[in-house]
Structure formats: C-alpha cells, structure tokens
Amino acid sequence: MSQRKKWISLIAGAALFAAALACNFASPQQATDFPTPPPFATENPYYEVERVSLEEAKAAFDSGAAIFVDARSAASYAESHIPGALSIPVAELESRLNELDPDQWIITYCT
C-alpha cells in the first residue's frame, strides 16, 4: 500500500471514528446490563489514531501548521466553524479525499 493511501485511510478512519464518537455522546444513552469498553480499547480498529490535544490544535492553527477539516454537516459548518477549515462532511469524506494533501498535517473535528 502506498504512503498516500495509508494516510488517506488513516484520515478517513479518524474522521469516521470521531464522527461516531460525537454522535454517540450527543444521543441519549440507554442503560445496559454489560460494561461498555473504553473508547480507545485495543479492540477498536482506530485506537492507534493519534489524538490531538486542544493545545496542540490551537498551536497548529496559530502557526498555520495544519489543515483543519470540519466533518460535520454543511448546515453545521454554515452556522460556525474554525476560520479557514474545509467543510467535508463525514459522509462525503471518502469521495473527497483527493482534496486533501496527504503530506500536510490534517486535523479533523466534528464538534
């Protein structure tokens, strides 16, 4: 697998995982009789995706070191977004990966 495809897969996986987590936390939780595994358990296929702290993201924004991708809906993006962020809703991410430079630091967000 080429380096570009690996980065594209990593970015897509991170965006999908972040969107799933955001949707999971935004919806009411039902009680279960079994324990919920931690979100970053090794059974999770995206546990190796590096998370970016708020401080790291702010520093990357201030220095222009990263491209920010808003994975929320176009309507949510229109309401508010990080200045300069690209709007690529998670449902469109796979088909629009060619818009991203895999050599750049790409930070996705959905909240």
C-alpha positions in Angstrom: 0.0 0.0 0.0 1.4 3.4 -0.9 2.2 6.0 1.7 -0.6 8.2 0.2 -3.2 5.5 0.6 -2.1 4.8 4.1 -2.5 8.5 5.1 -5.9 8.7 3.3 -7.0 5.6 5.1 -5.8 6.9 8.4 -7.5 10.3 7.9 -10.8 8.7 6.8 -10.7 6.3 9.7 -10.0 9.1 12.2 -12.8 11.2 10.8 -15.3 8.3 10.9 -14.3 7.4 14.4 -14.5 11.0 15.6 -18.0 11.4 14.0 -19.2 8.1 15.5 -18.0 9.2 19.0 -19.6 12.6 18.6 -22.9 11.1 17.5 -22.7 8.5 20.3 -22.1 11.2 23.0 -24.8 13.5 21.5 -27.5 10.9 21.6 -29.2 9.7 24.8 -27.5 6.6 26.2 -29.5 3.5 27.0 -28.8 1.5 30.2 -27.2 -1.8 29.5 -26.5 -4.8 31.7 -22.9 -5.2 30.5 -20.0 -2.8 30.8 -19.1 -0.6 27.9 -15.5 -0.9 26.8 -13.4 2.2 26.9 -13.5 4.1 23.7 -9.8 3.5 22.9 -9.6 -0.2 23.8 -7.3 -2.2 21.7 -10.2 -4.0 20.1 -11.1 -0.7 18.5 -9.8 -0.6 14.9 -8.8 3.1 15.3 -7.1 3.0 18.7 -3.7 3.8 17.0 -5.0 7.1 15.6 -3.1 9.9 17.3 -5.3 12.2 19.1 -4.5 15.9 19.1 -5.0 17.9 22.3 -6.8 21.3 22.3 -3.5 23.0 23.0 -1.7 21.2 20.1 -4.6 22.1 17.7 -4.6 25.7 18.8 -0.8 26.0 18.3 -1.2 24.3 14.8 -3.9 26.8 14.0 -1.9 29.8 15.2 1.2 28.8 13.2 -0.7 27.5 10.1 0.9 24.1 10.6 -2.2 22.1 9.9 -5.2 21.9 7.7 -8.5 21.7 9.6 -11.3 19.6 8.3 -14.8 20.1 9.7 -16.5 16.7 9.3 -20.0 17.9 10.4 -22.9 18.6 8.1 -22.8 21.5 5.7 -25.5 23.2 7.8 -23.5 22.9 11.0 -20.4 24.3 9.1 -22.5 27.2 7.9 -23.6 28.0 11.4 -20.0 28.2 12.7 -16.6 26.7 12.0 -12.9 27.2 12.6 -11.8 30.0 10.2 -10.2 28.5 7.1 -11.4 25.0 7.9 -12.5 22.9 5.0 -16.1 21.5 5.1 -16.0 17.8 4.2 -19.0 16.1 5.9 -18.1 12.6 7.1 -20.5 11.0 4.6 -18.5 12.7 1.8 -15.0 12.2 3.1 -14.1 9.1 1.2 -15.2 10.6 -2.1 -13.4 13.9 -1.4 -10.1 12.7 -0.1 -8.4 13.9 -3.3 -9.0 17.5 -1.9 -6.5 16.8 0.9 -2.8 16.9 0.7 -1.5 13.7 2.5 1.8 15.4 3.1 0.1 18.0 5.3 -0.9 17.7 9.0 -4.7 17.2 8.8 -6.8 17.7 11.9 -10.4 16.6 11.6 -13.1 17.8 14.0 -16.8 17.3 14.4 -17.9 19.2 17.5 
